[in-house]
Amino acid sequence: MYNALLRAPGATAALIAESLNLSPARIRRALGALERSAMVSRTPGPVALHTRPARRRP
């Protein structure tokens, strides 16, 4: 899914789900995992892709 975001930065979760033929719930779970690892941030509307790894907070 991260690769799909790289190909379509700013895509919505619904668009990602449709393009990958996955359920919206599966996309939300995957986005949650990517968000916890600081690779993306979710906002109302499109997903923000982080091009540089964020620093982990202690």
C-alpha positions as CSV (number, residue, x, y, z in Angstrom):
1,M,0.0,0.0,0.0
2,Y,2.9,2.4,0.7
3,N,4.0,2.0,-3.0
4,A,0.4,2.9,-4.1
5,L,0.8,6.1,-2.0
6,L,4.2,6.8,-3.7
7,R,2.5,6.5,-7.1
8,A,-0.4,8.7,-6.1
9,P,0.5,11.1,-3.3
10,G,-2.4,12.8,-1.7
11,A,-4.8,9.9,-2.5
12,T,-7.7,9.3,-0.3
13,A,-8.2,6.1,1.6
14,A,-11.2,5.3,-0.5
15,L,-9.2,5.8,-3.7
16,I,-6.4,3.6,-2.4
17,A,-8.9,0.9,-1.4
18,E,-10.5,0.9,-4.9
19,S,-7.2,0.9,-6.8
20,L,-5.9,-2.0,-4.7
21,N,-9.2,-3.9,-4.7
22,L,-9.1,-4.0,-0.9
23,S,-11.8,-3.1,1.7
24,P,-11.8,0.3,3.2
25,A,-11.4,-1.3,6.7
26,R,-8.2,-3.0,5.5
27,I,-6.8,0.3,4.2
28,R,-7.7,2.1,7.4
29,R,-5.8,-0.6,9.4
30,A,-2.8,-0.4,7.1
31,L,-2.8,3.4,7.3
32,G,-2.9,3.2,11.1
33,A,0.2,1.1,11.0
34,L,2.0,3.4,8.6
35,E,0.9,6.4,10.7
36,R,2.3,4.8,13.9
37,S,5.6,4.3,12.1
38,A,5.6,8.0,11.0
39,M,5.5,7.1,7.3
40,V,2.2,8.9,6.7
41,S,-0.2,11.2,8.4
42,R,-3.9,11.1,8.0
43,T,-5.9,14.2,7.6
44,P,-9.5,14.9,6.5
45,G,-9.3,14.1,2.8
46,P,-6.0,13.0,1.3
47,V,-3.3,11.0,3.1
48,A,0.0,12.9,3.6
49,L,3.0,10.9,2.6
50,H,6.2,11.6,4.5
51,T,9.2,11.4,2.2
52,R,11.7,11.4,5.1
53,P,11.4,9.2,8.1
54,A,10.3,11.1,11.1
55,R,12.2,10.9,14.4
56,R,10.8,8.6,16.9
57,R,9.8,10.1,20.1
58,P,10.9,8.4,23.3
